[in-house]
Amino acid sequence: MRKLKYYVVTTLDGFIAREDGTWDCFVQEGEHITDYLESLNLFDAVIMGRKTYEVGLKVGVTNPYPTMKQYVVSRTMKESPDENVELVSNNVVEVVKNLKNEPGKDIYLCGGADLAAMLFAENLIDAVILKVHPVLIGSGIPAFKEIVRQTDLELIESKTFRTGVVVLHYDVKN
């Protein structure tokens, strides 16, 4: 069975973006970028929320992960701007369960916090990978919202980069 992995960039105080959705606070250069790009080879499918997808749309990127099957969860988008991106407007849990049961590599959950909260509540997230940047911003969009139950994690691996970025790999203990 494929694993669904919530791989998210966060500030040290737990935010994935500023309140306005911008993320200029994160370290934009360094070996952690290469590490991230290499880690994408572990996945052949990506699921993301509309707000996450729209970050790329604002700069003209309609197909952000061309080597993966892409799913965008949205109740408001009526049509995908790219033939390689499938919209999921309902039955999200069923879609994720079906994806996990298909053969293939792991599935990249690429944000956002609302989608992650829903999938945590359904016990569908198997791993959490946090790329923690050495910055505090005080407020913003949290990496984890409205998780209805305590979720215990087991640290599997950690990497520290010269930029101060730390990547923490956790398995979810269900």
Short mmCIF file of the C-alpha atoms (twelve columns), coordinates in Angstrom:
data_MODEL
# 
_entry.id   MODEL 
# 
loop_
_atom_site.group_PDB 
_atom_site.id 
_atom_site.type_symbol 
_atom_site.label_atom_id 
_atom_site.label_alt_id 
_atom_site.label_comp_id 
_atom_site.label_asym_id 
_atom_site.label_seq_id 
_atom_site.Cartn_x 
_atom_site.Cartn_y 
_atom_site.Cartn_z 
_atom_site.pdbx_PDB_model_num 
ATOM 1   C CA . MET A 1   0.000   0.000  0.000   1 
ATOM 2   C CA . ARG A 2   1.242   3.454  -0.900  1 
ATOM 3   C CA . LYS A 3   1.887   5.964  1.868   1 
ATOM 4   C CA . LEU A 4   0.471   9.480  1.999   1 
ATOM 5   C CA . LYS A 5   3.201   11.831 3.236   1 
ATOM 6   C CA . TYR A 6   2.475   15.377 4.378   1 
ATOM 7   C CA . TYR A 7   5.641   17.193 3.302   1 
ATOM 8   C CA . VAL A 8   5.456   20.793 4.405   1 
ATOM 9   C CA . VAL A 9   7.728   23.789 4.820   1 
ATOM 10  C CA . THR A 10  7.281   25.592 8.111   1 
ATOM 11  C CA . THR A 11  8.771   28.363 10.181  1 
ATOM 12  C CA . LEU A 12  10.181  27.440 13.566  1 
ATOM 13  C CA . ASP A 13  6.949   28.724 15.115  1 
ATOM 14  C CA . GLY A 14  4.813   26.479 12.896  1 
ATOM 15  C CA . PHE A 15  3.560   28.611 9.996   1 
ATOM 16  C CA . ILE A 16  3.522   27.562 6.322   1 
ATOM 17  C CA . ALA A 17  3.044   31.137 5.091   1 
ATOM 18  C CA . ARG A 18  2.347   34.638 6.266   1 
ATOM 19  C CA . GLU A 19  -1.285  35.578 6.937   1 
ATOM 20  C CA . ASP A 20  -1.571  36.938 3.368   1 
ATOM 21  C CA . GLY A 21  -0.312  33.621 1.937   1 
ATOM 22  C CA . THR A 22  3.163   34.844 1.000   1 
ATOM 23  C CA . TRP A 23  6.201   32.810 1.925   1 
ATOM 24  C CA . ASP A 24  9.122   35.172 1.327   1 
ATOM 25  C CA . CYS A 25  10.300  34.460 4.884   1 
ATOM 26  C CA . PHE A 26  11.724  31.070 3.922   1 
ATOM 27  C CA . VAL A 27  15.361  30.444 2.981   1 
ATOM 28  C CA . GLN A 28  15.267  30.481 -0.835  1 
ATOM 29  C CA . GLU A 29  18.749  29.122 -1.580  1 
ATOM 30  C CA . GLY A 30  20.914  26.308 -0.303  1 
ATOM 31  C CA . GLU A 31  21.434  22.574 -0.346  1 
ATOM 32  C CA . HIS A 32  18.001  21.965 1.235   1 
ATOM 33  C CA . ILE A 33  16.479  22.950 -2.142  1 
ATOM 34  C CA . THR A 34  18.442  20.208 -3.919  1 
ATOM 35  C CA . ASP A 35  17.444  17.744 -1.193  1 
ATOM 36  C CA . TYR A 36  13.764  18.631 -1.700  1 
ATOM 37  C CA . LEU A 37  13.982  18.267 -5.484  1 
ATOM 38  C CA . GLU A 38  15.636  14.862 -5.106  1 
ATOM 39  C CA . SER A 39  12.968  13.766 -2.607  1 
ATOM 40  C CA . LEU A 40  10.283  14.328 -5.241  1 
ATOM 41  C CA . ASN A 41  11.539  11.151 -6.956  1 
ATOM 42  C CA . LEU A 42  9.935   9.184  -4.095  1 
ATOM 43  C CA . PHE A 43  6.454   10.205 -5.290  1 
ATOM 44  C CA . ASP A 44  4.403   9.606  -8.418  1 
ATOM 45  C CA . ALA A 45  1.249   11.399 -7.273  1 
ATOM 46  C CA . VAL A 46  0.612   14.699 -5.513  1 
ATOM 47  C CA . ILE A 47  -2.516  16.020 -3.856  1 
ATOM 48  C CA . MET A 48  -2.857  19.638 -2.822  1 
ATOM 49  C CA . GLY A 49  -5.450  22.149 -1.789  1 
ATOM 50  C CA . ARG A 50  -6.638  24.900 -4.094  1 
ATOM 51  C CA . LYS A 51  -4.810  27.657 -2.191  1 
ATOM 52  C CA . THR A 52  -1.533  25.790 -2.487  1 
ATOM 53  C CA . TYR A 53  -2.089  25.201 -6.202  1 
ATOM 54  C CA . GLU A 54  -2.966  28.863 -6.745  1 
ATOM 55  C CA . VAL A 55  0.485   29.958 -5.515  1 
ATOM 56  C CA . GLY A 56  1.882   28.648 -8.804  1 
ATOM 57  C CA . LEU A 57  -1.100  29.752 -10.865 1 
ATOM 58  C CA . LYS A 58  -0.433  33.369 -9.882  1 
ATOM 59  C CA . VAL A 59  2.909   33.172 -11.697 1 
ATOM 60  C CA . GLY A 60  1.633   31.108 -14.633 1 
ATOM 61  C CA . VAL A 61  2.528   27.598 -13.443 1 
ATOM 62  C CA . THR A 62  -0.383  25.292 -14.249 1 
ATOM 63  C CA . ASN A 63  1.524   21.985 -14.108 1 
ATOM 64  C CA . PRO A 64  3.769   22.250 -11.009 1 
ATOM 65  C CA . TYR A 65  4.763   18.563 -10.770 1 
ATOM 66  C CA . PRO A 66  4.975   17.298 -14.359 1 
ATOM 67  C CA . THR A 67  6.470   13.925 -13.358 1 
ATOM 68  C CA . MET A 68  3.509   13.120 -11.080 1 
ATOM 69  C CA . LYS A 69  -0.221  12.579 -11.385 1 
ATOM 70  C CA . GLN A 70  -1.636  15.766 -9.849  1 
ATOM 71  C CA . TYR A 71  -4.846  16.264 -7.874  1 
ATOM 72  C CA . VAL A 72  -6.170  19.602 -6.637  1 
ATOM 73  C CA . VAL A 73  -8.900  19.589 -3.995  1 
ATOM 74  C CA . SER A 74  -11.322 22.454 -4.561  1 
ATOM 75  C CA . ARG A 75  -15.000 23.160 -4.112  1 
ATOM 76  C CA . THR A 76  -14.775 26.423 -6.072  1 
ATOM 77  C CA . MET A 77  -12.680 25.658 -9.171  1 
ATOM 78  C CA . LYS A 78  -14.991 24.470 -11.952 1 
ATOM 79  C CA . GLU A 79  -12.372 23.513 -14.514 1 
ATOM 80  C CA . SER A 80  -8.712  22.558 -14.341 1 
ATOM 81  C CA . PRO A 81  -6.399  25.025 -16.081 1 
ATOM 82  C CA . ASP A 82  -4.184  22.110 -17.153 1 
ATOM 83  C CA . GLU A 83  -4.988  18.693 -18.618 1 
ATOM 84  C CA . ASN A 84  -2.407  17.137 -16.271 1 
ATOM 85  C CA . VAL A 85  -4.188  18.363 -13.133 1 
ATOM 86  C CA . GLU A 86  -7.335  16.582 -11.976 1 
ATOM 87  C CA . LEU A 87  -9.805  18.479 -9.811  1 
ATOM 88  C CA . VAL A 88  -11.336 16.724 -6.811  1 
ATOM 89  C CA . SER A 89  -14.425 18.559 -5.620  1 
ATOM 90  C CA . ASN A 90  -16.083 15.920 -3.463  1 
ATOM 91  C CA . ASN A 91  -15.399 12.468 -2.022  1 
ATOM 92  C CA . VAL A 92  -11.846 13.551 -1.160  1 
ATOM 93  C CA . VAL A 93  -11.445 10.822 1.443   1 
ATOM 94  C CA . GLU A 94  -12.568 8.159  -1.037  1 
ATOM 95  C CA . VAL A 95  -10.200 9.494  -3.703  1 
ATOM 96  C CA . VAL A 96  -7.259  9.358  -1.271  1 
ATOM 97  C CA . LYS A 97  -8.168  5.842  -0.105  1 
ATOM 98  C CA . ASN A 98  -8.299  4.691  -3.730  1 
ATOM 99  C CA . LEU A 99  -4.951  6.337  -4.508  1 
ATOM 100 C CA . LYS A 100 -3.333  4.636  -1.519  1 
ATOM 101 C CA . ASN A 101 -4.565  1.264  -2.743  1 
ATOM 102 C CA . GLU A 102 -3.241  1.701  -6.283  1 
ATOM 103 C CA . PRO A 103 0.213   0.398  -7.161  1 
ATOM 104 C CA . GLY A 104 2.952   2.986  -7.365  1 
ATOM 105 C CA . LYS A 105 5.246   5.204  -5.362  1 
ATOM 106 C CA . ASP A 106 4.180   7.199  -2.319  1 
ATOM 107 C CA . ILE A 107 1.770   10.145 -2.510  1 
ATOM 108 C CA . TYR A 108 2.927   13.681 -1.746  1 
ATOM 109 C CA . LEU A 109 0.471   15.761 0.285   1 
ATOM 110 C CA . CYS A 110 1.636   19.230 -0.667  1 
ATOM 111 C CA . GLY A 111 -0.564  21.387 1.556   1 
ATOM 112 C CA . GLY A 112 -2.555  22.972 2.806   1 
ATOM 113 C CA . ALA A 113 -3.410  22.885 6.430   1 
ATOM 114 C CA . ASP A 114 -7.180  22.430 5.981   1 
ATOM 115 C CA . LEU A 115 -6.715  19.450 3.675   1 
ATOM 116 C CA . ALA A 116 -4.132  17.932 6.020   1 
ATOM 117 C CA . ALA A 117 -6.480  18.349 8.989   1 
ATOM 118 C CA . MET A 118 -9.255  16.527 7.147   1 
ATOM 119 C CA . LEU A 119 -6.940  13.673 6.141   1 
ATOM 120 C CA . PHE A 120 -5.463  13.408 9.654   1 
ATOM 121 C CA . ALA A 121 -8.997  13.115 11.043  1 
ATOM 122 C CA . GLU A 122 -9.574  10.173 8.696   1 
ATOM 123 C CA . ASN A 123 -6.256  8.496  9.678   1 
ATOM 124 C CA . LEU A 124 -5.034  8.679  6.083   1 
ATOM 125 C CA . ILE A 125 -1.682  10.419 6.610   1 
ATOM 126 C CA . ASP A 126 1.132   7.924  7.128   1 
ATOM 127 C CA . ALA A 127 4.100   10.255 7.508   1 
ATOM 128 C CA . VAL A 128 4.934   13.886 8.194   1 
ATOM 129 C CA . ILE A 129 8.016   15.537 6.754   1 
ATOM 130 C CA . LEU A 130 8.691   18.987 8.160   1 
ATOM 131 C CA . LYS A 131 11.202  21.278 6.529   1 
ATOM 132 C CA . VAL A 132 11.732  23.721 9.403   1 
ATOM 133 C CA . HIS A 133 13.256  27.085 8.480   1 
ATOM 134 C CA . PRO A 134 15.212  29.122 11.026  1 
ATOM 135 C CA . VAL A 135 12.754  32.003 11.278  1 
ATOM 136 C CA . LEU A 136 9.972   33.134 13.593  1 
ATOM 137 C CA . ILE A 137 7.147   35.179 12.061  1 
ATOM 138 C CA . GLY A 138 4.712   35.333 14.978  1 
ATOM 139 C CA . SER A 139 1.543   34.719 12.991  1 
ATOM 140 C CA . GLY A 140 0.420   33.262 9.704   1 
ATOM 141 C CA . ILE A 141 -1.155  30.156 8.241   1 
ATOM 142 C CA . PRO A 142 -0.467  27.248 10.607  1 
ATOM 143 C CA . ALA A 143 0.943   23.952 9.333   1 
ATOM 144 C CA . PHE A 144 -1.570  22.045 11.424  1 
ATOM 145 C CA . LYS A 145 -5.141  23.156 12.083  1 
ATOM 146 C CA . GLU A 146 -8.112  21.665 13.747  1 
ATOM 147 C CA . ILE A 147 -6.628  18.219 14.195  1 
ATOM 148 C CA . VAL A 148 -9.312  16.606 16.299  1 
ATOM 149 C CA . ARG A 149 -7.134  14.122 18.113  1 
ATOM 150 C CA . GLN A 150 -3.616  13.781 19.390  1 
ATOM 151 C CA . THR A 151 -1.345  12.250 16.755  1 
ATOM 152 C CA . ASP A 152 1.790   10.491 17.945  1 
ATOM 153 C CA . LEU A 153 4.800   10.487 15.653  1 
ATOM 154 C CA . GLU A 154 8.024   8.513  15.497  1 
ATOM 155 C CA . LEU A 155 11.150  10.326 14.296  1 
ATOM 156 C CA . ILE A 156 12.651  8.276  11.451  1 
ATOM 157 C CA . GLU A 157 15.304  10.634 10.104  1 
ATOM 158 C CA . SER A 158 16.584  14.183 10.448  1 
ATOM 159 C CA . LYS A 159 18.852  16.295 8.273   1 
ATOM 160 C CA . THR A 160 20.448  19.613 9.149   1 
ATOM 161 C CA . PHE A 161 21.702  21.956 6.446   1 
ATOM 162 C CA . ARG A 162 24.238  24.793 6.625   1 
ATOM 163 C CA . THR A 163 21.406  27.238 5.982   1 
ATOM 164 C CA . GLY A 164 19.902  26.282 9.349   1 
ATOM 165 C CA . VAL A 165 17.027  24.420 7.688   1 
ATOM 166 C CA . VAL A 166 16.219  21.121 9.395   1 
ATOM 167 C CA . VAL A 167 14.205  18.359 7.716   1 
ATOM 168 C CA . LEU A 168 12.418  16.004 10.095  1 
ATOM 169 C CA . HIS A 169 10.875  12.738 8.844   1 
ATOM 170 C CA . TYR A 170 8.217   11.222 11.086  1 
ATOM 171 C CA . ASP A 171 6.009   8.164  10.713  1 
ATOM 172 C CA . VAL A 172 2.500   8.511  12.098  1 
ATOM 173 C CA . LYS A 173 1.819   5.998  14.869  1 
ATOM 174 C CA . ASN A 174 -1.798  4.829  14.447  1 
# 
